[in-house]
Amino acid sequence: MSKRDFDANEETMYLLNNPEPMARIRRGDGQITAGKAKRHDLPNV
């Protein structure tokens, strides 16, 4: 497993095991599902 994959897995595990970030993710997912999200184009960097 590469360091990048390991770090990504660690971040995922952190998010899944912490109620506050998961609540924010679920709230955002609900807003997207309800059609309340706005699309924003990112500037070319």
PDB file with one MODEL, atoms N, CA, C and O in Angstrom:
MODEL        1
ATOM      1  N   MET A   1       0.861  -1.172   0.000  1.00  0.00           N
ATOM      2  CA  MET A   1       0.000   0.000   0.000  1.00  0.00           C
ATOM      3  C   MET A   1       0.905   1.232   0.000  1.00  0.00           C
ATOM      4  O   MET A   1       1.851   1.328   0.781  1.00  0.00           O
ATOM      5  N   SER A   2       0.597   2.148  -0.875  1.00  0.00           N
ATOM      6  CA  SER A   2       1.392   3.375  -0.940  1.00  0.00           C
ATOM      7  C   SER A   2       1.076   4.270   0.253  1.00  0.00           C
ATOM      8  O   SER A   2       0.048   4.114   0.913  1.00  0.00           O
ATOM      9  N   LYS A   3       1.976   5.205   0.514  1.00  0.00           N
ATOM     10  CA  LYS A   3       1.745   6.156   1.608  1.00  0.00           C
ATOM     11  C   LYS A   3       0.486   6.965   1.339  1.00  0.00           C
ATOM     12  O   LYS A   3      -0.283   7.250   2.257  1.00  0.00           O
ATOM     13  N   ARG A   4       0.277   7.332   0.091  1.00  0.00           N
ATOM     14  CA  ARG A   4      -0.909   8.116  -0.267  1.00  0.00           C
ATOM     15  C   ARG A   4      -2.193   7.333   0.040  1.00  0.00           C
ATOM     16  O   ARG A   4      -3.140   7.882   0.605  1.00  0.00           O
ATOM     17  N   ASP A   5      -2.217   6.056  -0.333  1.00  0.00           N
ATOM     18  CA  ASP A   5      -3.383   5.223  -0.041  1.00  0.00           C
ATOM     19  C   ASP A   5      -3.565   5.035   1.462  1.00  0.00           C
ATOM     20  O   ASP A   5      -4.688   5.067   1.965  1.00  0.00           O
ATOM     21  N   PHE A   6      -2.468   4.842   2.170  1.00  0.00           N
ATOM     22  CA  PHE A   6      -2.532   4.695   3.622  1.00  0.00           C
ATOM     23  C   PHE A   6      -3.109   5.951   4.259  1.00  0.00           C
ATOM     24  O   PHE A   6      -3.995   5.871   5.109  1.00  0.00           O
ATOM     25  N   ASP A   7      -2.606   7.112   3.848  1.00  0.00           N
ATOM     26  CA  ASP A   7      -3.095   8.379   4.402  1.00  0.00           C
ATOM     27  C   ASP A   7      -4.580   8.583   4.098  1.00  0.00           C
ATOM     28  O   ASP A   7      -5.331   9.059   4.950  1.00  0.00           O
ATOM     29  N   ALA A   8      -4.999   8.224   2.889  1.00  0.00           N
ATOM     30  CA  ALA A   8      -6.412   8.351   2.522  1.00  0.00           C
ATOM     31  C   ALA A   8      -7.264   7.433   3.388  1.00  0.00           C
ATOM     32  O   ALA A   8      -8.347   7.822   3.826  1.00  0.00           O
ATOM     33  N   ASN A   9      -6.788   6.231   3.635  1.00  0.00           N
ATOM     34  CA  ASN A   9      -7.517   5.291   4.486  1.00  0.00           C
ATOM     35  C   ASN A   9      -7.611   5.816   5.915  1.00  0.00           C
ATOM     36  O   ASN A   9      -8.666   5.709   6.540  1.00  0.00           O
ATOM     37  N   GLU A  10      -6.541   6.373   6.432  1.00  0.00           N
ATOM     38  CA  GLU A  10      -6.546   6.938   7.782  1.00  0.00           C
ATOM     39  C   GLU A  10      -7.558   8.080   7.889  1.00  0.00           C
ATOM     40  O   GLU A  10      -8.286   8.177   8.878  1.00  0.00           O
ATOM     41  N   GLU A  11      -7.602   8.937   6.881  1.00  0.00           N
ATOM     42  CA  GLU A  11      -8.548  10.054   6.879  1.00  0.00           C
ATOM     43  C   GLU A  11      -9.988   9.539   6.845  1.00  0.00           C
ATOM     44  O   GLU A  11     -10.855  10.051   7.554  1.00  0.00           O
ATOM     45  N   THR A  12     -10.233   8.530   6.020  1.00  0.00           N
ATOM     46  CA  THR A  12     -11.566   7.939   5.948  1.00  0.00           C
ATOM     47  C   THR A  12     -11.978   7.361   7.294  1.00  0.00           C
ATOM     48  O   THR A  12     -13.100   7.582   7.750  1.00  0.00           O
ATOM     49  N   MET A  13     -11.082   6.629   7.928  1.00  0.00           N
ATOM     50  CA  MET A  13     -11.389   6.035   9.231  1.00  0.00           C
ATOM     51  C   MET A  13     -11.648   7.116  10.274  1.00  0.00           C
ATOM     52  O   MET A  13     -12.532   6.970  11.119  1.00  0.00           O
ATOM     53  N   TYR A  14     -10.881   8.198  10.217  1.00  0.00           N
ATOM     54  CA  TYR A  14     -11.094   9.310  11.146  1.00  0.00           C
ATOM     55  C   TYR A  14     -12.507   9.878  10.975  1.00  0.00           C
ATOM     56  O   TYR A  14     -13.228  10.079  11.952  1.00  0.00           O
ATOM     57  N   LEU A  15     -12.889  10.130   9.728  1.00  0.00           N
ATOM     58  CA  LEU A  15     -14.207  10.711   9.470  1.00  0.00           C
ATOM     59  C   LEU A  15     -15.332   9.771   9.888  1.00  0.00           C
ATOM     60  O   LEU A  15     -16.318  10.206  10.484  1.00  0.00           O
ATOM     61  N   LEU A  16     -15.189   8.502   9.583  1.00  0.00           N
ATOM     62  CA  LEU A  16     -16.244   7.543   9.907  1.00  0.00           C
ATOM     63  C   LEU A  16     -16.421   7.342  11.405  1.00  0.00           C
ATOM     64  O   LEU A  16     -17.492   6.932  11.854  1.00  0.00           O
ATOM     65  N   ASN A  17     -15.387   7.626  12.175  1.00  0.00           N
ATOM     66  CA  ASN A  17     -15.436   7.382  13.617  1.00  0.00           C
ATOM     67  C   ASN A  17     -15.624   8.642  14.445  1.00  0.00           C
ATOM     68  O   ASN A  17     -15.480   8.600  15.667  1.00  0.00           O
ATOM     69  N   ASN A  18     -15.940   9.759  13.810  1.00  0.00           N
ATOM     70  CA  ASN A  18     -16.161  11.005  14.529  1.00  0.00           C
ATOM     71  C   ASN A  18     -17.528  11.569  14.155  1.00  0.00           C
ATOM     72  O   ASN A  18     -17.779  11.865  12.987  1.00  0.00           O
ATOM     73  N   PRO A  19     -18.412  11.718  15.140  1.00  0.00           N
ATOM     74  CA  PRO A  19     -19.791  12.124  14.858  1.00  0.00           C
ATOM     75  C   PRO A  19     -19.930  13.500  14.211  1.00  0.00           C
ATOM     76  O   PRO A  19     -20.773  13.675  13.331  1.00  0.00           O
ATOM     77  N   GLU A  20     -19.131  14.472  14.620  1.00  0.00           N
ATOM     78  CA  GLU A  20     -19.311  15.831  14.100  1.00  0.00           C
ATOM     79  C   GLU A  20     -19.043  15.927  12.598  1.00  0.00           C
ATOM     80  O   GLU A  20     -19.893  16.438  11.869  1.00  0.00           O
ATOM     81  N   PRO A  21     -17.889  15.453  12.108  1.00  0.00           N
ATOM     82  CA  PRO A  21     -17.686  15.523  10.656  1.00  0.00           C
ATOM     83  C   PRO A  21     -18.712  14.692   9.881  1.00  0.00           C
ATOM     84  O   PRO A  21     -19.154  15.094   8.805  1.00  0.00           O
ATOM     85  N   MET A  22     -19.087  13.540  10.424  1.00  0.00           N
ATOM     86  CA  MET A  22     -20.075  12.712   9.731  1.00  0.00           C
ATOM     87  C   MET A  22     -21.429  13.407   9.671  1.00  0.00           C
ATOM     88  O   MET A  22     -22.138  13.283   8.672  1.00  0.00           O
ATOM     89  N   ALA A  23     -21.798  14.131  10.712  1.00  0.00           N
ATOM     90  CA  ALA A  23     -23.064  14.873  10.699  1.00  0.00           C
ATOM     91  C   ALA A  23     -23.034  15.939   9.612  1.00  0.00           C
ATOM     92  O   ALA A  23     -24.027  16.149   8.916  1.00  0.00           O
ATOM     93  N   ARG A  24     -21.905  16.609   9.466  1.00  0.00           N
ATOM     94  CA  ARG A  24     -21.782  17.637   8.422  1.00  0.00           C
ATOM     95  C   ARG A  24     -21.865  17.015   7.035  1.00  0.00           C
ATOM     96  O   ARG A  24     -22.505  17.563   6.137  1.00  0.00           O
ATOM     97  N   ILE A  25     -21.215  15.868   6.865  1.00  0.00           N
ATOM     98  CA  ILE A  25     -21.259  15.177   5.574  1.00  0.00           C
ATOM     99  C   ILE A  25     -22.690  14.749   5.255  1.00  0.00           C
ATOM    100  O   ILE A  25     -23.161  14.941   4.134  1.00  0.00           O
ATOM    101  N   ARG A  26     -23.376  14.173   6.231  1.00  0.00           N
ATOM    102  CA  ARG A  26     -24.761  13.731   6.011  1.00  0.00           C
ATOM    103  C   ARG A  26     -25.687  14.910   5.728  1.00  0.00           C
ATOM    104  O   ARG A  26     -26.586  14.809   4.892  1.00  0.00           O
ATOM    105  N   ARG A  27     -25.471  16.025   6.422  1.00  0.00           N
ATOM    106  CA  ARG A  27     -26.294  17.215   6.186  1.00  0.00           C
ATOM    107  C   ARG A  27     -26.081  17.713   4.752  1.00  0.00           C
ATOM    108  O   ARG A  27     -27.043  18.046   4.060  1.00  0.00           O
ATOM    109  N   GLY A  28     -24.835  17.764   4.313  1.00  0.00           N
ATOM    110  CA  GLY A  28     -24.541  18.195   2.951  1.00  0.00           C
ATOM    111  C   GLY A  28     -25.111  17.247   1.918  1.00  0.00           C
ATOM    112  O   GLY A  28     -25.630  17.679   0.889  1.00  0.00           O
ATOM    113  N   ASP A  29     -25.014  15.949   2.191  1.00  0.00           N
ATOM    114  CA  ASP A  29     -25.576  14.958   1.284  1.00  0.00           C
ATOM    115  C   ASP A  29     -27.089  15.136   1.173  1.00  0.00           C
ATOM    116  O   ASP A  29     -27.658  15.020   0.088  1.00  0.00           O
ATOM    117  N   GLY A  30     -27.731  15.417   2.298  1.00  0.00           N
ATOM    118  CA  GLY A  30     -29.172  15.658   2.289  1.00  0.00           C
ATOM    119  C   GLY A  30     -29.537  16.893   1.487  1.00  0.00           C
ATOM    120  O   GLY A  30     -30.552  16.905   0.790  1.00  0.00           O
ATOM    121  N   GLN A  31     -28.721  17.931   1.579  1.00  0.00           N
ATOM    122  CA  GLN A  31     -28.973  19.149   0.818  1.00  0.00           C
ATOM    123  C   GLN A  31     -28.837  18.884  -0.679  1.00  0.00           C
ATOM    124  O   GLN A  31     -29.618  19.398  -1.479  1.00  0.00           O
ATOM    125  N   ILE A  32     -27.847  18.085  -1.052  1.00  0.00           N
ATOM    126  CA  ILE A  32     -27.678  17.737  -2.466  1.00  0.00           C
ATOM    127  C   ILE A  32     -28.892  16.950  -2.952  1.00  0.00           C
ATOM    128  O   ILE A  32     -29.440  17.239  -4.016  1.00  0.00           O
ATOM    129  N   THR A  33     -29.305  15.961  -2.174  1.00  0.00           N
ATOM    130  CA  THR A  33     -30.461  15.134  -2.532  1.00  0.00           C
ATOM    131  C   THR A  33     -31.727  15.979  -2.665  1.00  0.00           C
ATOM    132  O   THR A  33     -32.565  15.714  -3.527  1.00  0.00           O
ATOM    133  N   ALA A  34     -31.863  16.990  -1.818  1.00  0.00           N
ATOM    134  CA  ALA A  34     -33.051  17.853  -1.838  1.00  0.00           C
ATOM    135  C   ALA A  34     -32.975  18.915  -2.932  1.00  0.00           C
ATOM    136  O   ALA A  34     -33.898  19.717  -3.077  1.00  0.00           O
ATOM    137  N   GLY A  35     -31.897  18.930  -3.697  1.00  0.00           N
ATOM    138  CA  GLY A  35     -31.761  19.902  -4.773  1.00  0.00           C
ATOM    139  C   GLY A  35     -31.372  21.290  -4.306  1.00  0.00           C
ATOM    140  O   GLY A  35     -31.595  22.266  -5.022  1.00  0.00           O
ATOM    141  N   LYS A  36     -30.793  21.399  -3.118  1.00  0.00           N
ATOM    142  CA  LYS A  36     -30.428  22.700  -2.567  1.00  0.00           C
ATOM    143  C   LYS A  36     -28.967  23.068  -2.811  1.00  0.00           C
ATOM    144  O   LYS A  36     -28.493  24.091  -2.317  1.00  0.00           O
ATOM    145  N   ALA A  37     -28.260  22.246  -3.565  1.00  0.00           N
ATOM    146  CA  ALA A  37     -26.848  22.516  -3.828  1.00  0.00           C
ATOM    147  C   ALA A  37     -26.704  23.422  -5.048  1.00  0.00           C
ATOM    148  O   ALA A  37     -27.542  23.404  -5.950  1.00  0.00           O
ATOM    149  N   LYS A  38     -25.654  24.199  -5.065  1.00  0.00           N
ATOM    150  CA  LYS A  38     -25.339  25.044  -6.210  1.00  0.00           C
ATOM    151  C   LYS A  38     -24.020  24.579  -6.802  1.00  0.00           C
ATOM    152  O   LYS A  38     -23.091  24.220  -6.078  1.00  0.00           O
ATOM    153  N   ARG A  39     -23.950  24.589  -8.114  1.00  0.00           N
ATOM    154  CA  ARG A  39     -22.725  24.197  -8.792  1.00  0.00           C
ATOM    155  C   ARG A  39     -21.823  25.420  -8.909  1.00  0.00           C
ATOM    156  O   ARG A  39     -22.272  26.503  -9.284  1.00  0.00           O
ATOM    157  N   HIS A  40     -20.556  25.236  -8.588  1.00  0.00           N
ATOM    158  CA  HIS A  40     -19.566  26.299  -8.702  1.00  0.00           C
ATOM    159  C   HIS A  40     -18.403  25.787  -9.529  1.00  0.00           C
ATOM    160  O   HIS A  40     -17.883  24.701  -9.274  1.00  0.00           O
ATOM    161  N   ASP A  41     -17.998  26.557 -10.507  1.00  0.00           N
ATOM    162  CA  ASP A  41     -16.826  26.193 -11.290  1.00  0.00           C
ATOM    163  C   ASP A  41     -15.584  26.658 -10.555  1.00  0.00           C
ATOM    164  O   ASP A  41     -15.528  27.783 -10.059  1.00  0.00           O
ATOM    165  N   LEU A  42     -14.598  25.793 -10.489  1.00  0.00           N
ATOM    166  CA  LEU A  42     -13.342  26.147  -9.843  1.00  0.00           C
ATOM    167  C   LEU A  42     -12.452  26.877 -10.838  1.00  0.00           C
ATOM    168  O   LEU A  42     -12.414  26.523 -12.017  1.00  0.00           O
ATOM    169  N   PRO A  43     -11.745  27.884 -10.373  1.00  0.00           N
ATOM    170  CA  PRO A  43     -10.842  28.588 -11.287  1.00  0.00           C
ATOM    171  C   PRO A  43      -9.675  27.682 -11.668  1.00  0.00           C
ATOM    172  O   PRO A  43      -9.245  26.838 -10.882  1.00  0.00           O
ATOM    173  N   ASN A  44      -9.176  27.868 -12.871  1.00  0.00           N
ATOM    174  CA  ASN A  44      -7.985  27.125 -13.288  1.00  0.00           C
ATOM    175  C   ASN A  44      -6.791  27.655 -12.528  1.00  0.00           C
ATOM    176  O   ASN A  44      -6.542  28.860 -12.495  1.00  0.00           O
ATOM    177  N   VAL A  45      -6.072  26.762 -11.931  1.00  0.00           N
ATOM    178  CA  VAL A  45      -4.913  27.171 -11.129  1.00  0.00           C
ATOM    179  C   VAL A  45      -3.654  26.748 -11.819  1.00  0.00           C
ATOM    180  O   VAL A  45      -2.560  26.995 -11.312  1.00  0.00           O
TER     181      VAL A  45
ENDMDL
END
